[in-house]
């Protein structure tokens, strides 16, 4: 991963956390962020079945 790719990833993480922090319904925002991240992982062909917490 290049330095620019790392910077982009960290900017995305920071903005996601800011969205959660300022959301009127934090649980709904967290659920949304989880769904988006899960979709991105699956689009890359990464198995997500073992990532879910019970």
N, C-alpha and C positions, 0 to 999 in steps of 0.2 A: 504494500500500500504506500502510495506516495505521500509526501508531506501535505500536499494540497487535498488529497482524499481524506487524510486524517483530520485536517482542519474543517473540511466540510462536514464530516461525521460529527465532530464535536459541536459545531454550530447547530446542527440538527438536534443533537441531544439537549443542548442548552435551551433552544426554543421550545422543545417538547416539555421540558421541565417548567419553563416559564408559563406555558399554557396550562399545565396542571395546577401550578401554584395560584394562578389568577382565575381559574374556572369557578363559576358559581356552584357547579356540581362536580366536585373533584372526582368522585367515584365514576361518574359517567365519562369524564375526560380520560381517566386512567383506562377504563374499558375500551374507549375509542383508540387510544394510543396502542394498547395491546393488540387490538384487531388489525390496525395498520401494520404494526411490526410483524405480526404473524403472517400477514399476506405477503409482505416483502420477503420474509424468510422462505416461504413456500414458493414464491416466484423464482427464487434462486435455487430451488430444488433441495432445500434443507428440510429434513424431517423434523417436525415440530411436536410430534406425539409425546415424546419423553420430556418436553420442556414444561409442560403444564404441571402446576403444583396441585396437590390434592387437598 
